[in-house]
C-alpha cells in the first residue's frame, strides 16, 4: 500500500478530531489572546518542546537545566558541550519556526534544510543543512532508509503532497503522514528526529494550532508507533499526535480560563466520583482517546465532566 493511499481510519478517530476541532474553535474565539498570557504559555511550551524533543534523542538535561541554559546562559556541570548546544539550537529553531508559521511563505525544501541547519549549528557544521550522501541504518527501526540518490526526488514528492494533495485531509492527519514520511526518508546523517518534529509542528502552526509536543516519557511508544507506520498502520502514531495536540490545547484553554484545577489525576477523579470502575480502566480510556484527557509527566489528567460524559453517552447508546 502506498503512503498516499492510506485509508486514515481507526477507532474513535472522528470523535477525537471533533473534540480537537471544538477546542481549537474555543481558542480561536478568544483571539486576540492577551499578550501577557500568550507570552507565558508560549515560553512554557517552547521550553517543554526543547526538553522533550532533545530528550527523545538521548539528551540528559533536565527541564530545569534546559531552562537555565536557554534563559540564563548558565553552564551545567557534568553535561556535555553538545547537550548545551542542542538546547540553544532547538530554541533558536523554534523561534525560526514561529516566524515561518506567521508568514505566507510556502513550504519548500529550503525550509527543511534551514531548520536542520539550525538544529546542528555548532555541533556538526559540515553536515548541517545538507542532505546525506550515503546510506544509513537506524538502530531499533524495522526498515532501512532509501538510497541517498533518491532523497532529493522523495523530498520533492513529499513537498508537492504537502502543498497540494494533502489539503483535503484534516491538518493533524496530513502533518502526521508528513512526519512519518520524512522520518522514513531520513534525509540527514544526524538530527532527523528533531528536524522532523519541528517541521511537523510548523505545518500545524500554519493552520492555527499550537505545537503538539511528543513527551520524552513516551519515547518507546513513539518509536513503536513509527515502526507500525512503516508497516502501513498509522493508528498508533496518529493517536499519539492527537493526544499531544489535545494536551497543548488544554494547556492554552485552561490557562486562559483559569480552569486548570479542573483537570486532576485519574486516581483522584475515580475516588472523588466514587466510580464503580478502577483507575486502570479509566486510564485505559484516556490512553485510547475515549475521554478528554492529557498526559502530564507519567500521569493522565482528566475532568469529572469528561468521565461523566463518556459513561452517559455509553448508557444512551445501550438504551437505543
C-alpha atoms as one frame of an Amber mdcrd trajectory, in Angstrom:
protein
   0.000   0.000   0.000   1.380   3.411  -0.959   1.615   6.005   1.804  -0.527
   8.446  -0.227  -3.364   5.887  -0.319  -3.557   5.035   3.384  -7.256   4.924
   4.443  -6.685   7.080   7.570  -9.148   5.393   9.875  -9.053   3.860  13.325
 -11.286   3.541  16.377 -12.705   6.851  17.683 -10.898   8.977  15.052 -13.926
  11.090  14.168 -14.784  11.617  17.831 -11.241  12.634  18.717 -10.805  15.022
  15.797 -14.202  16.594  16.545 -13.036  17.188  20.117  -9.807  18.745  18.842
 -11.699  20.987  16.408 -14.098  22.129  19.129 -11.223  23.081  21.409  -9.415
  24.893  18.605 -12.604  26.805  17.845 -12.879  27.785  21.519  -9.292  29.008
  21.394  -9.888  30.913  18.140 -12.905  32.637  19.669 -10.661  34.042  22.386
  -8.352  35.714  19.876  -6.635  38.076  20.044  -5.171  36.407  23.107  -3.984
  38.603  25.986  -0.315  39.418  25.366   0.814  38.599  28.915  -0.925  35.220
  28.892   0.243  34.340  25.378   3.873  35.111  26.237   3.768  32.950  29.361
   2.129  29.968  27.651   4.409  30.111  24.603   7.548  30.299  26.735   6.405
  27.348  28.836   5.506  25.194  25.825   8.705  26.126  23.967  10.781  25.034
  26.941   8.855  21.748  27.162   9.224  21.256  23.416  13.005  21.661  23.562
  13.397  19.473  26.661  11.224  16.649  25.345  12.431  16.619  21.736  16.078
  16.615  22.798  15.330  14.040  25.489  13.834  11.655  22.938  17.194  11.734
  21.144  19.184  10.987  24.311  19.946  14.450  25.719  20.225  14.069  29.525
  19.463  17.673  30.552  16.539  18.037  32.959  13.736  20.511  32.292  15.193
  22.903  34.887  18.706  22.590  33.437  17.335  23.265  29.955  15.608  26.366
  31.294  18.821  27.649  32.957  20.841  27.158  29.765  18.316  28.867  27.492
  17.163  31.693  29.741  20.232  32.344  31.902  23.100  31.109  29.740  24.325
  29.006  32.656  26.717  26.111  32.039  25.601  22.892  33.733  28.395  20.941
  35.402  28.719  17.353  34.208  26.800  17.922  30.983  28.492  17.815  27.593
  29.030  20.823  25.353  26.900  19.113  22.705  23.941  18.889  25.087  24.232
  22.617  25.787  24.298  23.408  22.064  21.319  21.117  21.475  19.271  23.198
  23.928  20.326  26.530  22.386  19.910  25.276  18.832  16.459  23.854  19.358
  15.231  27.059  20.946  16.596  29.060  18.009  14.879  26.661  15.621  11.560
  27.127  17.448  11.839  30.901  17.063  12.519  30.414  13.347   9.512  28.069
  13.067   7.271  30.603  14.804   8.238  33.288  12.294   7.603  30.958   9.360
   4.217  29.990  10.808   3.149  33.638  10.805   4.353  34.246   7.252   2.771
  33.277   3.943   5.987  31.637   2.761   5.319  28.328   1.027   6.801  25.139
   2.437   9.863  24.166   0.336  12.987  22.030   0.542  14.797  25.181   1.623
  12.560  25.225   4.726  13.681  21.702   5.616  17.356  22.499   5.105  17.246
  25.765   7.063  15.616  24.133  10.075  18.140  21.292  10.004  20.999  23.783
   9.801  19.748  25.466  12.978  19.383  22.115  14.767  23.017  21.131  14.126
  24.621  24.589  14.348  27.973  24.470  16.208  27.600  20.682  16.519  28.045
  19.153  13.052  28.815  22.145  10.824  29.969  20.083   7.872  26.611  18.284
   7.521  24.230  20.935   8.899  21.664  21.920   6.291  22.785  19.233   3.809
  21.125  16.022   2.718  23.055  12.818   3.345  25.265  11.491   0.568  25.408
   7.819   1.542  23.338   5.080   3.130  22.451   4.948   6.826  20.980   2.411
   9.231  18.753   3.201  12.205  19.164   1.191  15.395  15.894  -0.368  16.552
  13.963   0.516  13.385  12.233  -2.068  11.207  13.316  -0.504   7.918  16.364
   0.699   6.022  16.151   4.290   4.720  16.206   4.692   0.931  19.340   5.153
  -1.148  20.839   8.635  -0.745  20.498   9.197  -4.500  16.703   9.053  -4.089
  16.459  11.566  -1.246  16.080  14.725  -3.361  13.313  13.267  -5.512  11.476
  11.858  -2.500  11.654  15.194  -0.696  10.317  16.939  -3.789   7.434  14.452
  -3.972   6.639  14.941  -0.279   6.690  18.739  -0.567   4.322  18.599  -3.530
   1.993  16.388  -1.465   2.111  18.814   1.481   1.401  21.881  -0.653  -1.211
  20.319  -2.955  -2.596  16.838  -2.359  -2.833  16.896   1.459  -5.264  19.819
   1.606  -8.363  17.590   1.672  -7.196  15.920   4.904  -7.554  17.146   8.463
  -4.383  19.148   9.333  -3.381  16.700  12.072  -3.693  13.719   9.730  -1.656
  15.382   6.970   1.001  16.556   9.460   1.185  13.040  10.912   1.707  11.477
   7.484   4.349  14.091   6.662   6.072  13.364   9.983   6.299   9.649   9.280
   7.264  10.029   5.642  10.154  12.386   6.424  11.386  10.077   9.184  11.258
   7.211   6.672  13.213   9.152   4.034  15.714  10.018   6.802  17.301  12.751
   4.665  20.180  13.635   7.017  23.103  11.885   8.658  22.106  13.327  12.054
  19.377  15.500  13.565  16.477  13.890  11.678  14.146  13.460  14.665  14.400
  16.998  15.996  14.085  18.449  12.496  11.034  16.331  11.674   9.219  17.273
  14.897   9.915  20.964  14.288   8.606  20.796  10.711   5.615  18.703  11.761
   4.636  21.479  14.143   5.304  24.168  11.557   2.580  22.604   9.390   0.175
  22.577  12.335   1.033  26.103  13.479   0.416  27.430   9.969  -3.146  26.139
  10.418  -3.564  27.995  13.712  -2.839  25.080  16.048  -0.403  25.234  18.975
   2.624  22.896  18.828   1.965  19.233  19.633   4.744  18.019  21.926   5.720
  14.346  21.964   6.805  13.658  25.536  10.159  12.157  26.450   8.310   9.663
  28.652   6.511   8.401  25.533   9.763   7.717  23.672   9.225   3.955  23.368
   5.572   4.395  22.410   6.620   6.962  19.794   9.236   4.704  18.188   6.852
   1.745  18.263   4.226   3.899  16.529   6.718   4.904  13.821   7.603   1.242
  13.240   3.882   0.444  12.902   3.537   3.261  10.372   6.381   1.711   8.379
   4.124  -1.326   8.026   1.195   0.784   6.816  -0.613   1.185  10.153  -0.786
   4.847  11.180  -3.257   4.348  14.026  -0.799   4.451  16.947   1.162   7.399
  15.553  -1.978   9.375  14.818  -3.379   8.659  18.273  -0.116   9.902  19.833
  -0.238  13.088  17.730  -3.882  13.762  18.577  -3.233  13.304  22.291  -0.220
  15.618  22.111  -2.307  18.272  20.366  -5.191  17.937  22.818  -2.755  18.400
  25.694  -1.460  21.666  24.195  -4.977  22.950  23.520  -5.986  22.084  27.092
  -2.980  23.992  28.431  -3.941  27.087  26.430  -7.633  26.938  27.307  -7.176
  26.144  30.981  -4.611  28.934  31.359  -6.825  31.485  29.640  -9.948  30.413
  31.526  -8.196  29.801  34.836  -9.728  26.317  34.854  -6.539  24.277  35.082
  -7.564  22.944  38.502 -10.499  21.112  36.907  -8.014  18.626  35.451  -6.941
  16.123  38.070  -5.060  12.846  38.137  -7.307   9.943  37.236  -6.933   8.194
  40.601  -8.259  11.361  42.275 -11.186  11.586  39.855 -12.121   7.928  40.444
 -12.059   8.434  44.211 -14.000  11.723  44.211 -16.700  10.407  41.866 -16.955
   7.042  43.713 -16.949   5.299  40.354 -17.688   1.580  40.095 -14.683   1.350
  37.778 -10.991   1.023  38.546  -8.324   3.633  37.993  -6.730   1.278  35.447
  -9.925   1.143  33.388 -10.371   4.924  33.289  -6.665   5.320  32.460  -7.158
   2.916  29.563  -9.999   5.116  28.275  -7.617   8.088  28.419  -4.827   6.250
  26.583  -7.248   5.228  23.838  -8.541   8.774  23.470 -12.085   7.846  24.501
 -12.246  10.568  27.147 -10.938  14.128  27.182  -7.589  13.738  28.955  -3.948
  14.681  28.609  -0.660  13.377  29.923   1.475  15.295  32.422   4.761  13.531
  33.069   3.781   9.901  33.606   0.250  10.655  34.801  -3.020  11.112  32.911
  -5.215  14.069  33.875  -8.910  14.433  33.126 -12.061  16.098  34.483 -15.176
  14.779  36.186 -17.229  16.141  33.285 -15.176  14.227  30.702 -15.595  10.952
  32.566 -19.306  11.536  33.232 -19.935  12.449  29.579 -18.320   9.227  28.410
 -20.385   6.965  30.659 -23.599   8.910  29.964 -23.051   8.541  26.208 -22.398
   4.824  26.630 -25.652   4.395  28.589 -27.608   6.258  25.889 -26.162   4.023
  23.156 -27.107   0.888  25.114 -30.676   2.106  25.564 -31.205   2.694  21.840
